[in-house]
Amino acid sequence: MWYIIVLFLSGVVAEHKYETKWFKVPLDHFGYQRNETFNIKYLVNDDNWDRENGPIFFYTGHEGQIELFARDAGFMWEIASQFRAKLVFAEHRYYGASMPFGNKSLDNEYIGYLTVAQALADYADLVDYLQGHSSRPSYPVITFGGSYGGILAAYFRIKYPHIVTGAIAASAPMLVHAGLVPCEVFNRIVTSSFRVASDKCVENIRHSWNVLRTFLKAQNNSEWLEKKWKLCDPIKSQSDITKLMWFLRSMYDILAMVNYPYPTKFLMPLPANPVRYVCQYLNETLTEMKLIEGISKVVEAATNYTDKSKCVDYKKGHFYGNRNAIAWKYQVCTELMIPMCTNGNEDMFEPNSWNFTRHAETCHKRYNVYPQKNAARIQYGGGRLRAASNIVFSNGLLDPWAGGGILTNISSTVIAVVLSDTAHHLDLFSSNPLDPASVKTAREIHKQNIDKWIKEFKEYKNSKP
């Protein structure tokens, strides 16, 4: 089946055509007592492919529908003709339509086969199939991914170097899940992004938490807020207030992550420079009702920029329809722990400490599992990657996740590209006239390394009898 996705970014229109396919994988790659299989979805475009010598560009799908990642990986589409590459976008098990147990997949009884190792093994089997199950593969394979997908792209090269030739890992917070960065880093960078836009903006947001909580204690104020903010659900309890506060906090996080120089639809539709855009409503000292009205305008701008949303679904959290919340929360409760904390001084949020025991008990209550806080470091190395090779880690310093990224070269073949003025993996997006110079430079570095890796693959292939 063929689909065409049309991408609109600040007046730039690109059409991407792909064929949807399915590939059968084992439920459990590492045991011998369960023989079940299921299908993962993958998308293919081979319009530019040199079937004799062309590479395979492989996107390691992560926490969402694979079509969304294919839409936003414009850099891969743009360079496919230059490298005469076949494009493959593989969906992560337990996301999108790649469900091992159908509608039951996310039930506690069935979700246990959702692991990084199982997903990587799915990808390894798929690539082996694409190589014709040959012991002497014909095509170099370059992996691409952003965020968790960037981690998977790097892990895939690290764990399967005989299958993957090289990896472009954009905005991959390798050190976060390995527990190797302070818990306050992410939120300090979020705050810094807002401070660049306006000191007043930061101070207003910091002050707003207490103002909102005090306001919601008064009778009938919750009804006023529901109408004024166009909330989908009324605020009836302390639990609802907590969910609203977490929604706001997540909203600020996302605004910092996608603080791009032009309008995008990544995660949700937003204007150019969204942090600066929302801070226009908070750029002077505001108190009490004026502050609440200012935050209301921020919420409207962040959640309904295109004027197509009927209400603000604050109970939905920050997933905005492009990720499966249950599956991702399960991964955070097992091997992809994300330690985060705030103190209200160096950041603009309410104080909230990180407590592993509390996190573990919450996970056990929800999923009947306990997190393995050292799993990512032990299994994949964290920042100790001198034994690895052929990986480019790119990070934009406006991106809160950059605090957990690889920011310095580890070796001559595991290198870091730092983009001083960009946010979350902008270098993987389509080219845009408003791209900063750092993004253009990063893409050139990516292409240089891809070219080098392909040549090395061919030299090795031709040198063997």
Phi, psi and omega in degrees: 000135182255141176230154172236127174253135180250125185250125178249117177225105175050045177089351179271125181245129178226137178251128180239125181252137177211161175255133178271127180228170180229146182226131183278129179230156176290146173298317182232112180283345193242001177237171185235009183260343178243122185253012181293154174229165173206173184253134169256148180273144169215152182248142185226137167226120180237028181299327183257004193284131168274103188292348178270318188225356186291151180281168169252120173266117191242115177270123180276096181302151183228228194275069178174181177292136186293333180299326180292323179287324175297324179297320188265357181266055185300328180301319179297316181297321184292325185264000181300319181290322180299318183262000180055051189258152168270133180258131178228129177241113186256134181275140179286136177304145181074011175233158180059233180259005185268068186254119183296327185238029179061222183292346180271355191305324185268005172288149183306327183292337189242350189278354187296346179267016173267096178220160176299315183299319179294320180295316178297322178293324173303312182295322179296317178296320180295316179296320178301320177296316180295335177272005179075024181055032183275141174285346175236083185305144183270335191239132172293143182242122178248125179266147178228147174186153178236143180065232176301325176296328175293320175300314181296321178300316179291314179301321181299317177293319182295315186276333184229061183294341177280348180254322183253128183277322181194165185222136170255106185250101184263134177049044182266107182282067186302326187272343181293305183292339177275000178069034188250009176230151179301146186293342184272353189299311184305309186287336174291323178289321174305312181298320179298321179298320179286326180293326176300324178286317183187126173298322179298323179301313179298314182295322178294317179295317179300322182281337189292332184298311180292322178299315180295316181296317178295318180299319185284349176286334183282146182297138177074349180293328179295325178293320178298315182295321179301317181286316183294319182270357180058050179285141179290329182234145177290161177261105187248346188212171175297327177298320178294321177298316178299318179295322178295319180295319178293325177298314180297316180299316179296324179299315179295321178302312183293319178303321178289319180300317186254038180282067186270158184280001178216161180298141177220169175245014179291127187069307176197157180295128181217154178285173173297146180045061189299329179295312178297323181298312182286332181289348175297336180272355184228030187265013172219159183297121181238145178226155174046236187297325177299322179291316179297321177293324177295315177297324177302318179292326176295314180299316180298316181294322184282328186253347185216044183298325181269003177060036179245354182267132182280330182201167181263114182271077186292340179281347180284343181077213188253022185272335168050030171083355184253001178221155176268111187298318184296313182297316182292318179298325176296317179296322177294334180272000181239281187242354183244049182300143181235087179293121178222146178208162177219157177231355177079358178252300177279357177223177186254020185248169174294144178300132178206111184279157173268129181225106183298319181299316179297316178299316182297318180292322176298318179296318181294321180293323184277317188238357183063035176226159172244139180292147174257094191291344179255004187299312183297320181292315183290317186280328188235357169099344183061242178262000181271082189239026181293336178279349179276175179201163173055051175228134171249121175258120177246138180217133173268132186286351172277350182276123179303332180286347180298335178298340177248016182264171175276111188250356177226152180300137177264326177203185180289344181242356172241098192242158180246135174243115183255126181253109191291337190233032181227165182256218194289113178033048176297333182292345177271350181282173175294153176297145181217143179304337182266006178299133174293162182300327182297325179291317178298319179295317180300317181295324177295319177297318177302312183295322178298317180289321177300315179299318180295316181296320179295317179296319178298319178299314183292322178297317179295316181299317184284341182276347182264140181289000000 
